[in-house]
Amino acid sequence: MVLNALLDRNVDLNKQNESGETALHVAIIHEHKEIIEMLINHRDINLRLQNDQGLTPFAAALRVKNTKAAERILDKEPTTAEQFDKLGRNFLHLAINEKDTESILFLIQVKVDANSRTKVSFLILKKRILKKRILKKRILKKVNLEKSEF
């Protein structure tokens, strides 16, 4: 098999293409079971690399409903399901936001922490506070301008 020859030559398994996908991302998306298995079992594989969409191999597996690959990733790295994407959201909250019942049930089945706090709530709160401060400054500036006109 070509993959065996590449592995024997110490090819960088974590190299990303122009879309940020690794060989594992591609294998998961195209459901190449043997390749997925070989890559996940390789000692040098990085299961936390994100593609340009912010998807790790685990997230890609959830997106294409490849629960076997997702389970294998969790077997090797159990904390994978507790990761956050580039926007600070975890997988369970993403599944809930997308109304993805299949992924929600899968994540609950593999015992993802349903009480896990996301970074999004903090980021949203921070953004709202910043917007209020900017609005307050604008209002005060306008009030001060109007006072100076009298």
Rosetta blueprint (number, residue, H / E / L):
1 M L
2 V H
3 L H
4 N H
5 A H
6 L H
7 L H
8 D H
9 R L
10 N L
11 V L
12 D L
13 L L
14 N L
15 K L
16 Q L
17 N L
18 E L
19 S L
20 G L
21 E L
22 T L
23 A H
24 L H
25 H H
26 V H
27 A H
28 I H
29 I H
30 H L
31 E L
32 H L
33 K H
34 E H
35 I H
36 I H
37 E H
38 M H
39 L H
40 I H
41 N H
42 H L
43 R L
44 D L
45 I L
46 N L
47 L L
48 R L
49 L L
50 Q L
51 N L
52 D L
53 Q L
54 G L
55 L L
56 T L
57 P H
58 F H
59 A H
60 A H
61 A H
62 L H
63 R H
64 V L
65 K L
66 N L
67 T H
68 K H
69 A H
70 A H
71 E H
72 R H
73 I H
74 L H
75 D H
76 K H
77 E L
78 P H
79 T H
80 T H
81 A H
82 E H
83 Q L
84 F E
85 D L
86 K L
87 L L
88 G L
89 R L
90 N E
91 F H
92 L H
93 H H
94 L H
95 A H
96 I H
97 N H
98 E L
99 K L
100 D L
101 T H
102 E H
103 S H
104 I H
105 L H
106 F H
107 L H
108 I H
109 Q H
110 V L
111 K L
112 V L
113 D L
114 A L
115 N L
116 S L
117 R L
118 T L
119 K H
120 V H
121 S H
122 F H
123 L H
124 I H
125 L H
126 K H
127 K H
128 R H
129 I H
130 L H
131 K H
132 K H
133 R H
134 I H
135 L H
136 K H
137 K H
138 R H
139 I H
140 L H
141 K H
142 K H
143 V H
144 N H
145 L H
146 E H
147 K H
148 S H
149 E H
150 F L
